[in-house]
Amino acid sequence: MRAASSPSLRQEPTRALAAPGLAALLVMLSGTFMVVLDFFIVNVALPSIQRDLHAGAGALQWVVIGYGLTAAAALITGGRLGDIHGRRRVFMCGLALFSVASAVCGFARSAEVLVAARIVQGLAGAMLQPQVIAMLGSLYSGEQRAKAFAAYGLTLGLGAACGQLVGGLLIDLDVWGLGWRNCFLINVPIGALVLALSLRLLPSLPGQAGSRLDLRGAAWLALGLIGLVLPLVQGRDAGWPLWSLMCLAASPLLLALFWRQQQTLAARGGQPLVAPALFAQPGFLLGLLVTLTFYAGNASFYFVLALYLQQGLGLAPLPSGLMFSVLAGAFFATSMASPRFAKRWGRHAISIGAGLLAAGHALMFCIVVAQPAGSGIGAIAVALLVQGSGLGMVMAPLVARVLAGMPAAYAGVASGALATVQQVGNALGVALIGIVFYGTHGAMAAQGSAAGFGRSLIYLFGLAIGVFVFYRRFGRLAALNEDKP
């Protein structure tokens, strides 16, 4: 992803490279799958982690959020590192660091060590993931590029939807008595295999010596995001002390300083992390708002659903994971059918998916209220089918839709900005829903989990309606731009 050397963006030079085959595509997507899977695989392991490491509610949230927030803060910087040092090299470095951090997670003996290792995992993911987007854009063209990005979108969704099932299987198998630790240790052999295949199958795509890394901008962005999410996670447990309120107040100021610094650097002919000219593209900012709203509901839904299934309904990790497979199956079906939906309903297909997702959350709320003790497993499965169908109709085509019509000079940095917003949405969503779910009850009793899950579904319903409303506005604006000569 290229930053600006002037108020407009420079394009990466074209490369006379033959498009790599299916094996190389699978290697690239396997890196993305590992990064996304590891954000969600811990959800089903949270109760086991809490018991084994004696972790509190805030620590559990940080196991999820520490990963996502770090990745969000460093994603654009990771993309710029690929500009400078080469895509394959940074991809492999990120993959190696991710594997090492996974091993540390797997052998952690305290919640503090686990959270620290998850933060390192997030940094590694931020190095790895932008290279995949950039390599797909530079190595494929035409119809092949469209198929490659469709496969990328499907990989994102399957990594999220299958995380709980994979985690449940690993915990239930209990290889060598390691339990939840296998959810992290499985990354080590897979990472080693992908590393070996990357060296053999991926072209080097060397970096460009003229690129520079905007460290000041990276620092402002990281501080602004941490100032927003940290008090949301820790403030509730601490009774909202003064420092948490000060962080919340400082966060928008830090983000404003970041944006001002980016504008100043671009005006001077420098290379900011995010070129301000990008946001002059019609509808792009609104597309980011749609993405932020959707992903704030996506990760947070998996988080509270995993807690409710195990703590509210008393399911073991494997049955809990199997319940997630219902959602994953529906997601996969509607994701694969999304091209047909687009042909039939055009730009309205995503709006219909958001409406279906909202209906699924409303249905699940009615079930939880009517069956707080958890006797309606079959009814819950029906609601998961509706929710998974809505998620697939939105997630699979959303990235391509937001980036559609983006000039080639803006494609790389636009992809980086979009990936950052996805991760910010994930982290912010889990932080906010933690406040809603835990509320004022301190225990993890079944009754408390059911009540917290019910409140969370109201919050998730509101987010789905927000996606519906924002996307309809975005779709109308995008249609007007497409009609312009």
C-alpha positions, 0 to 999 in steps of 0.5 A, a space after each residue: 500500500 502506497 502513501 502519498 508523495 504529494 496530495 495525490 497518490 503515486 501508483 506502484 510500478 507495474 510488474 511483468 509477473 505471471 499470475 501465480 497458481 492456486 497453490 500460491 493463492 492458498 498460501 497467501 490466504 492461509 496467512 489471512 485465515 490464521 490471523 482471522 481465526 485466531 481473533 475468534 478461536 479464543 471465544 470458545 476457550 474463554 471460560 476454560 482460560 478463566 478457570 485455568 488462569 483465574 482471569 477476571 472479566 477485564 482480562 478476558 476481554 483483553 485476550 480478544 481486544 488486545 489482539 484486535 486493537 494492536 492489529 488495528 493500530 499497526 495495520 497501515 504501518 505494516 502495509 508501509 513496511 511491505 512497501 519498503 522491504 518487500 511483500 513476501 519478506 514482510 509476509 514471512 516475517 509476520 508469519 514467523 512472529 505470529 507462530 512464535 507468539 502463538 507458542 507463548 500463548 499456548 504455554 502462558 501460565 498467567 493472564 498477563 502473559 497471555 494478554 502480552 503474547 496476544 498483543 504480539 500476535 496482533 502486531 504480527 498479524 498487522 505485518 502479515 495481512 496487508 501484504 496479502 491484500 497488496 499481493 492479490 492486487 499486484 499479482 492478479 488482474 481482470 477476472 482473476 483479480 475479482 476471483 482472488 478478492 472473492 476468495 479473500 472475502 470468503 476466507 475472512 468470513 470462514 475464519 470468523 465463523 469457523 473459529 469457535 468450531 475449530 476451538 471446540 474440537 481442539 479443546 475436546 480432543 485435549 491432545 497431551 492434556 493441553 486443553 484450550 492451549 491447543 487453540 494457540 499451539 496449532 498455529 506453530 506447525 501450520 505456520 512453519 509449513 506456510 513459511 516453507 511454502 511461501 519461500 517456494 511459491 510466492 514471488 519476492 515482490 521487492 520493496 522500493 528504496 524511496 519509501 519512508 515510514 511515518 513513525 510519528 503518524 503511527 504513534 498518534 494513531 496508536 495512542 488515539 485508538 488505545 485511549 478510546 478502547 482501554 478505558 472502555 474495557 478497564 473503566 467498568 471494572 474500576 468504577 470509571 475512575 478519573 483516568 478512564 474519563 480523561 483517556 476517553 476525552 483525550 482520544 478524539 484529540 489524539 486522533 484529530 492530531 493524527 489527521 492534522 499531521 497527515 494533512 501537513 505531511 501530505 502538503 509538504 510532499 511527504 509520505 503519510 500513512 493515510 493520504 488525505 486525498 483518499 477521502 475526497 473519493 465520493 462515498 468512501 468515508 461513508 463506506 468506512 462507516 458502514 464497515 465500522 458499524 458492521 464489524 463492531 457487531 460481528 466480533 462482539 456477537 461471537 464474543 457474547 454468543 460463546 459466553 452465553 452458550 457455555 455459561 448460560 446454557 452450560 454447553 461444553 466447548 465442543 457442543 458450543 462449537 457445533 452450535 457455531 457450525 450452524 451459523 458457519 454453514 448458513 454464512 457459507 451458503 449465502 456467501 457463495 450465493 452473493 453473486 446471484 443475490 447481486 445480479 437479482 437485487 443489485 446494490 440492495 442485496 447488502 441492505 437485505 442482508 443487514 435487514 435479515 441480520 437484524 431479524 435474526 437478532 430480534 428472533 434470538 432475543 425473543 428466544 432468550 427471553 422466553 427460554 432463559 434457562 436454555 431449553 430451546 436449543 432447536 429454536 436457537 439453532 433456527 435463529 443462528 441460521 437467520 443470523 449466519 445468512 445475514 452475515 454472509 450476505 453482508 460480509 462477503 461482498 462488502 469489501 469489494 463494494 466499498 472499494 468498487 470504482 476506486 482509482 488504481 492509484 488509491 487502491 492500495 492505501 484504500 484497502 489498508 484503511 478498510 482493513 484498519 477500520 475492520 479491526 477497529 470495529 472488532 476491538 471497539 465492538 467487543 469493548 462496548 458489548 462487554 459493558 452491555 453484557 456484564 452490566 452490573 452483575 459480577 458473577 458468571 452465573 447462568 441467569 446473569 449470562 442470559 440477562 447479559 446476552 439479552 441486553 447484548 442482542 438489543 445492542 446488536 439489533 441496533 447496529 444491524 439497523 445502522 448497517 441497513 441505514 448507512 448502506 442504503 445511503 452509501 448505495 445511493 451515493 455510489 449509484 449516482 457516481 456510477 451514472 456520471 459520465 
